[in-house]
Amino acid sequence: MKKSGNQRFQEGLYRVLRVLLLPAFTFLFKAKADKSPVIQPPFMVVANHVTDYDFFYPAKVIRQPLGFVVGEGLLQNRWLRKLLIDGLGCISKRKATKDIHTVSAIFRRLKNGRSVCLFVEGNTTFDGVTGPFSPAIGKLFGLVDAGLVTLRIEGGYFLKPRWGKGLRRGKTACRIVNVYTKEELKSKNADEVNAILKKDLFEDAYLRQESMPVRYKSRRKAEGIEHAAYLCPVCEAQSSIYGKKNQVICNECGTEAEFTDFGFIEGGFPHKTLREWLSWQREQLKSKMASAENPLLLSDERQTLFMPDEQGKMRTKAEGKMLMDRETLSIGDFAVKIKDIAGLEIYRKNVIQFSTMDGQYCQTGKTAGLNALKYRDLYEIIKAGD
C-alpha cells in the first residue's frame, strides 16, 4: 500500500524522536526490554498501564512506528495536541466515555497498514495491580484485521507510583508475553480474547517484590500517598493520611510508619502493602455506604468543575464544595444523579473526569491534596450494586 505524504512525515518524525528520547528514558527508568518480535504490520500492541511514561516501553520493544491511543486530558495543551495528533498520528480518547470516534480512528489506521498501541485499562494503577478493562475490548480485537502483541511492564509502579512525587532509583523492564496472528484472533470470541488479555497483562507489583526484591531509592518515597490512602486503618479518620519524606503519617491519631525502599510499609499501621490498604479502605467505604444513617459520604471544600465550550476549550461551570452520596454528585450549584453518570475516571492523581448519559463531559480542577480515588471507589461501589 502506497503511503501518503502525511503518513511518511509522521513515521519519519516518530523514528527521529524514538532515537533522540529513548536513551534518556532508558537511563532514568533503568529500563530493559525484550528483543523486537518479527511481525508484519499492521498489528495491535497492548500493555498494562503503570506510569504516565508507559508509551516509551512499547516504543523500546517495537521498532516499527506506533500510533498511541492517548487520553484527551493530555491533549488540552494545544502544542502537545499538535505534536501527538498531527505530528505523530496518535488517536485521542476521552476518559469515562464510550468514544466511537476512537474506535473508528483505530480501524482507519489499521486499514492503512499502520500499527496501534493501546493501554486497555485506560488508567494507571494506584495499588500496583493491573486493573479491569472494558469487555468491549475483546469484541474490538476480534474485528480488527491485524495481529496482536501483548507486553508486560515490570517495576514501573515502584519507580514512578501514580500517587507519588518524583522518580525513585531502581530497575524496570518490558517483556513480550505473546504474539498472536490475526487468524488466531479471528478464531476466538470476545470472551476468549478478554481472557487472553487479562492473563497476559496481569501484573502485581507487590507479588513481584516479594519473589524478586528490588530497591527503589528516594528521599521522599511516601510523599503524595494521600492521593491513594483516604482512610486511616487505625482510627478510621477520612482524609487524615499524608506523606512526609519517607514517613506515612495520620494527622488525627498520630500513627506513623516508614515507606521502605522495597515499597513496603513498616511501623504502626496494620497493612504492610499499599495494595492491602487500598483494598481495605474500599471495603470500609462499601460497608459505610450500606449502613450509614447519614447519606453524606464524601466531601471536599473549594472545588471547581469545568465543561468544554463549543470550541472544546474547558470553561468553569461551577465552584464550591464537592459532595457525593448514594444518589448525587454535586459541586457548588451543579448536581448530577449517580444513575445519570455514564462513566467516571481519574486523570493524573487528582482530577475527576466524568460523562453523563445525555452526553455532557465534565472534569474537576487539579486541587493539591485531593484524593480523587475515594470518589471513583464510591462510584464503582454504587454502580456495582445497581
C-alpha positions as CSV (number, residue, x, y, z in Angstrom):
1,M,0.0,0.0,0.0
2,K,1.4,3.4,-1.0
3,K,2.0,5.7,1.9
4,S,0.6,9.3,1.8
5,G,2.9,12.2,2.4
6,N,1.4,12.8,5.8
7,Q,2.0,9.2,6.8
8,R,5.6,9.4,5.7
9,F,6.1,12.6,7.7
10,Q,4.5,11.1,10.9
11,E,6.5,7.9,10.7
12,G,9.7,9.8,10.0
13,L,9.1,12.1,13.0
14,Y,8.3,9.1,15.1
15,R,11.7,7.4,14.2
16,V,13.6,10.6,14.9
17,L,12.0,11.1,18.3
18,R,12.5,7.5,19.2
19,V,16.2,7.7,18.6
20,L,16.5,11.0,20.5
21,L,14.3,10.2,23.5
22,L,14.8,6.5,24.2
23,P,18.3,6.8,25.6
24,A,17.2,9.3,28.3
25,F,14.2,7.2,29.2
26,T,16.3,4.0,29.4
27,F,18.8,5.8,31.7
28,L,16.2,7.4,34.0
29,F,13.9,4.3,34.3
30,K,16.8,1.8,34.1
31,A,14.6,0.1,31.5
32,K,15.3,-3.2,29.9
33,A,13.2,-4.6,27.0
34,D,12.9,-7.8,25.1
35,K,14.1,-8.0,21.5
36,S,11.6,-6.7,19.0
37,P,9.4,-9.5,17.5
38,V,9.3,-10.2,13.8
39,I,5.7,-9.4,12.8
40,Q,4.2,-8.0,9.7
41,P,2.2,-4.7,10.3
42,P,-0.4,-3.7,10.9
43,F,-0.8,-5.1,14.4
44,M,-2.1,-4.0,17.8
45,V,0.2,-3.6,20.8
46,V,-1.3,-3.7,24.3
47,A,0.4,-3.4,27.7
48,N,-0.5,-3.0,31.3
49,H,-0.7,0.7,32.4
50,V,1.7,1.8,35.2
51,T,3.0,5.3,34.7
52,D,2.4,8.4,32.6
53,Y,5.6,7.4,30.6
54,D,4.5,3.9,29.6
55,F,4.4,4.7,25.9
56,F,8.2,4.6,26.0
57,Y,8.2,0.9,26.8
58,P,6.3,-0.3,23.6
59,A,8.5,2.1,21.6
60,K,11.6,0.5,23.1
61,V,10.4,-3.0,22.3
62,I,8.7,-2.4,18.9
63,R,10.8,-0.7,16.2
64,Q,8.0,0.0,13.8
65,P,6.1,3.3,14.2
66,L,3.1,3.1,16.5
67,G,0.0,5.2,16.8
68,F,-0.8,5.5,20.5
69,V,-4.3,6.0,21.9
70,V,-3.9,8.9,24.3
71,G,-6.3,10.5,26.9
72,E,-8.0,13.7,26.0
73,G,-6.7,15.3,29.2
74,L,-3.2,15.1,27.9
75,L,-4.3,16.9,24.7
76,Q,-5.7,20.0,26.5
77,N,-2.3,21.7,25.8
78,R,-2.7,22.8,22.2
79,W,1.1,22.4,21.3
80,L,1.1,18.9,22.8
81,R,-2.0,18.1,20.8
82,K,-0.4,19.3,17.6
83,L,2.7,17.1,18.2
84,L,0.8,14.0,19.2
85,I,-2.2,14.1,16.8
86,D,-0.8,15.9,13.8
87,G,2.9,15.1,14.2
88,L,2.8,11.5,15.3
89,G,-0.7,10.3,14.3
90,C,-1.8,9.5,17.8
91,I,-5.5,8.8,18.5
92,S,-7.4,10.7,21.1
93,K,-9.7,9.1,23.7
94,R,-11.9,10.8,26.3
95,K,-11.9,9.0,29.6
96,A,-15.2,8.0,31.2
97,T,-16.9,8.0,27.7
98,K,-17.8,5.4,25.1
99,D,-15.9,7.1,22.3
100,I,-17.0,5.7,18.9
101,H,-14.6,8.2,17.2
102,T,-11.6,6.5,18.9
103,V,-12.7,3.1,17.6
104,S,-13.2,4.4,14.1
105,A,-9.8,6.0,14.1
106,I,-8.2,2.7,15.2
107,F,-9.9,0.9,12.4
108,R,-8.8,3.5,9.8
109,R,-5.2,3.4,10.9
110,L,-5.0,-0.4,10.8
111,K,-6.7,-0.4,7.4
112,N,-4.0,1.9,6.2
113,G,-1.4,-0.7,7.2
114,R,-0.3,1.2,10.4
115,S,0.0,-0.3,13.9
116,V,-1.7,0.9,17.0
117,C,-0.7,0.8,20.7
118,L,-3.4,0.8,23.4
119,F,-3.3,0.6,27.2
120,V,-6.7,-1.2,27.6
121,E,-7.1,-0.3,31.3
122,G,-7.3,3.4,30.4
123,N,-5.8,4.3,33.7
124,T,-2.5,3.8,35.6
125,T,-2.7,1.8,38.7
126,F,-2.9,3.2,42.3
127,D,-2.1,-0.1,44.0
128,G,0.4,-1.8,41.6
129,V,-2.1,-4.4,40.3
130,T,-3.3,-4.5,36.7
131,G,-6.8,-3.0,36.6
132,P,-10.0,-4.0,34.8
133,F,-10.8,-3.0,31.3
134,S,-14.0,-2.8,29.2
135,P,-15.4,-6.2,27.9
136,A,-15.9,-4.4,24.6
137,I,-12.1,-4.6,24.0
138,G,-12.4,-8.4,23.2
139,K,-15.0,-7.7,20.6
140,L,-12.9,-4.9,19.1
141,F,-9.8,-7.0,18.8
142,G,-11.8,-9.8,17.2
143,L,-13.0,-7.5,14.5
144,V,-9.7,-5.8,13.5
145,D,-7.8,-7.3,10.6
146,A,-4.5,-7.3,12.5
147,G,-2.2,-9.3,14.7
148,L,-1.7,-8.6,18.4
149,V,1.4,-8.2,20.6
150,T,1.0,-8.3,24.4
151,L,3.6,-6.7,26.7
152,R,4.0,-6.6,30.4
153,I,5.7,-3.6,32.2
154,E,7.5,-4.6,35.4
155,G,8.9,-2.4,38.2
156,G,7.3,0.8,37.0
157,Y,4.9,1.1,39.9
158,F,7.7,1.5,42.5
159,L,9.9,3.6,40.3
160,K,7.1,6.1,39.5
161,P,3.9,5.4,41.5
162,R,0.8,7.2,40.3
163,W,0.2,8.8,43.7
164,G,3.8,9.7,44.3
165,K,6.2,12.6,43.7
166,G,9.3,12.3,41.5
167,L,11.3,9.3,40.3
168,R,12.8,6.6,42.5
169,R,16.1,5.0,41.5
170,G,15.6,1.4,40.6
171,K,15.0,-1.0,37.7
172,T,12.2,-1.6,35.2
173,A,11.5,-3.9,32.3
174,C,9.2,-4.5,29.4
175,R,8.6,-8.2,28.4
176,I,6.9,-9.6,25.4
177,V,4.3,-12.0,26.7
178,N,2.7,-13.3,23.5
179,V,2.4,-12.6,19.7
180,Y,-0.9,-13.6,18.1
181,T,-1.6,-13.6,14.4
182,K,-4.8,-12.1,13.0
183,E,-6.0,-15.5,12.1
184,E,-5.7,-16.6,15.8
185,L,-7.6,-13.6,16.9
186,K,-10.4,-14.1,14.4
187,S,-10.8,-17.7,15.6
188,K,-11.7,-16.6,19.2
189,N,-14.8,-15.0,20.5
190,A,-14.8,-11.8,22.6
191,D,-14.7,-13.6,26.0
192,E,-11.7,-15.7,24.9
193,V,-9.8,-12.6,23.7
194,N,-10.6,-10.8,27.0
195,A,-9.3,-13.8,28.9
196,I,-6.1,-13.7,26.9
197,L,-5.6,-10.0,27.7
198,K,-6.4,-10.5,31.4
199,K,-3.9,-13.3,31.7
200,D,-1.1,-11.7,29.5
201,L,-1.3,-8.2,31.1
202,F,-1.7,-9.2,34.7
203,E,1.0,-7.7,37.0
204,D,1.1,-7.5,40.8
205,A,4.0,-5.3,41.8
206,Y,4.0,-6.5,45.4
207,L,4.0,-10.1,44.5
208,R,7.0,-9.4,42.2
209,Q,8.7,-7.6,45.0
210,E,8.1,-10.5,47.4
211,S,9.6,-13.0,45.0
212,M,12.4,-10.8,43.4
213,P,13.1,-7.8,45.7
214,V,14.5,-4.6,44.0
215,R,15.3,-1.4,45.9
216,Y,13.7,1.8,44.7
217,K,15.5,4.6,46.5
218,S,14.3,8.2,47.1
219,R,14.4,10.7,49.9
220,R,10.6,11.3,49.7
221,K,9.1,7.9,48.9
222,A,6.0,8.5,50.9
223,E,5.1,12.0,49.6
224,G,1.8,12.0,47.8
225,I,0.4,8.9,49.4
226,E,-2.6,11.0,50.4
227,H,-3.7,10.6,46.8
228,A,-4.1,6.9,47.4
229,A,-4.9,6.3,51.1
230,Y,-8.0,8.1,52.2
231,L,-8.9,6.2,55.4
232,C,-6.6,5.6,58.4
233,P,-6.7,1.9,59.3
234,V,-6.0,2.7,63.0
235,C,-8.5,5.5,63.8
236,E,-10.6,5.3,60.6
237,A,-10.4,9.0,60.1
238,Q,-11.1,10.2,56.5
239,S,-8.5,12.3,54.6
240,S,-6.1,12.2,57.5
241,I,-3.2,10.4,55.9
242,Y,-0.2,12.2,54.4
243,G,3.4,11.5,53.4
244,K,6.4,13.4,54.7
245,K,9.7,12.4,53.1
246,N,9.7,8.6,53.8
247,Q,7.2,8.6,56.6
248,V,3.4,7.8,56.3
249,I,1.5,9.8,59.0
250,C,-2.1,10.1,60.3
251,N,-2.7,13.7,61.5
252,E,-5.7,12.5,63.6
253,C,-4.2,9.7,65.7
254,G,-0.5,10.3,65.1
255,T,0.3,6.8,63.9
256,E,3.5,6.7,61.8
257,A,5.2,4.2,59.6
258,E,8.1,4.1,57.1
259,F,7.6,3.6,53.3
260,T,10.7,1.4,52.6
261,D,13.0,1.2,49.6
262,F,11.2,-2.1,48.7
263,G,7.7,-0.4,48.8
264,F,6.5,-1.9,52.0
265,I,5.0,-0.1,55.0
266,E,6.8,-0.7,58.3
267,G,5.6,0.8,61.5
268,G,2.3,1.4,63.3
269,F,-0.2,0.7,60.5
270,P,-1.6,-2.9,60.2
271,H,-1.2,-3.0,56.4
272,K,2.3,-3.8,55.1
273,T,1.5,-3.0,51.5
274,L,-0.5,-0.2,49.9
275,R,-2.3,-2.8,47.8
276,E,-3.8,-4.3,51.1
277,W,-4.5,-0.8,52.5
278,L,-6.4,0.3,49.4
279,S,-8.4,-2.9,49.3
280,W,-9.3,-2.5,53.0
281,Q,-10.5,1.1,52.7
282,R,-12.6,0.3,49.7
283,E,-14.4,-2.4,51.7
284,Q,-14.8,0.1,54.6
285,L,-16.4,2.6,52.2
286,K,-18.7,-0.1,50.9
287,S,-19.8,-1.0,54.4
288,K,-20.3,2.6,55.3
289,M,-22.5,3.2,52.3
290,A,-24.6,0.2,53.2
291,S,-25.2,1.0,56.8
292,A,-24.7,4.8,57.4
293,E,-27.7,6.7,58.6
294,N,-26.3,9.9,57.3
295,P,-26.5,9.7,53.5
296,L,-23.5,12.1,53.0
297,L,-20.4,10.0,52.5
298,L,-17.7,12.2,50.8
299,S,-16.9,15.9,50.7
300,D,-14.1,18.3,49.8
301,E,-14.1,22.1,50.0
302,R,-13.1,24.6,47.3
303,Q,-13.5,22.5,44.2
304,T,-14.1,23.7,40.6
305,L,-16.0,22.0,37.8
306,F,-15.1,22.5,34.1
307,M,-17.0,21.7,30.9
308,P,-16.0,22.2,27.3
309,D,-17.4,25.1,25.3
310,E,-18.4,24.8,21.6
311,Q,-14.7,25.0,20.6
312,G,-13.8,22.3,23.0
313,K,-12.0,24.6,25.5
314,M,-12.6,23.8,29.1
315,R,-14.6,26.5,30.9
316,T,-15.6,27.0,34.6
317,K,-19.1,25.6,35.1
318,A,-19.4,25.6,38.9
319,E,-17.3,26.3,42.1
320,G,-17.8,25.3,45.7
321,K,-18.0,22.3,47.9
322,M,-17.9,18.8,46.3
323,L,-20.3,16.3,47.8
324,M,-21.1,12.7,46.9
325,D,-23.6,10.3,48.5
326,R,-25.6,7.3,47.3
327,E,-27.7,9.4,45.0
328,T,-25.9,12.5,43.8
329,L,-22.5,14.1,42.9
330,S,-22.5,17.9,43.3
331,I,-20.0,20.7,43.0
332,G,-21.3,24.2,44.1
333,D,-24.7,24.7,42.3
334,F,-24.1,21.8,39.8
335,A,-25.5,18.4,40.6
336,V,-26.0,15.1,38.8
337,K,-27.6,11.9,39.8
338,I,-25.2,8.9,40.1
339,K,-27.5,6.9,37.9
340,D,-27.1,9.6,35.2
341,I,-23.3,9.3,35.1
342,A,-22.2,7.1,32.2
343,G,-18.6,6.8,33.4
344,L,-16.2,8.3,36.0
345,E,-12.4,8.1,35.9
346,I,-9.3,9.9,37.3
347,Y,-6.8,11.9,35.3
348,R,-3.3,12.1,36.7
349,K,-3.5,11.9,40.5
350,N,-6.5,14.0,41.5
351,V,-8.6,15.2,38.6
352,I,-12.0,13.6,38.3
353,Q,-13.5,13.2,34.8
354,F,-17.0,12.0,34.2
355,S,-19.6,11.9,31.4
356,T,-23.4,11.9,31.7
357,M,-26.0,9.9,29.9
358,D,-27.1,12.9,27.9
359,G,-23.6,13.5,26.6
360,Q,-22.1,16.1,28.9
361,Y,-18.4,15.9,29.7
362,C,-17.1,17.3,32.9
363,Q,-13.9,17.4,34.9
364,T,-12.7,18.9,38.2
365,G,-9.8,21.2,38.8
366,K,-6.4,20.0,39.9
367,T,-6.6,20.5,43.7
368,A,-3.5,19.9,45.8
369,G,-4.0,17.0,48.3
370,L,-7.4,16.0,46.9
371,N,-8.0,12.3,47.0
372,A,-10.0,11.5,43.8
373,L,-9.7,7.8,44.4
374,K,-12.4,7.8,47.1
375,Y,-14.9,9.3,44.6
376,R,-14.1,6.7,42.0
377,D,-14.3,3.9,44.5
378,L,-17.7,5.1,45.7
379,Y,-19.0,5.5,42.2
380,E,-17.9,1.9,41.3
381,I,-19.4,0.5,44.5
382,I,-22.7,2.2,43.8
383,K,-22.8,1.1,40.1
384,A,-21.9,-2.5,41.1
385,G,-24.9,-2.5,43.5
386,D,-27.4,-1.2,40.9
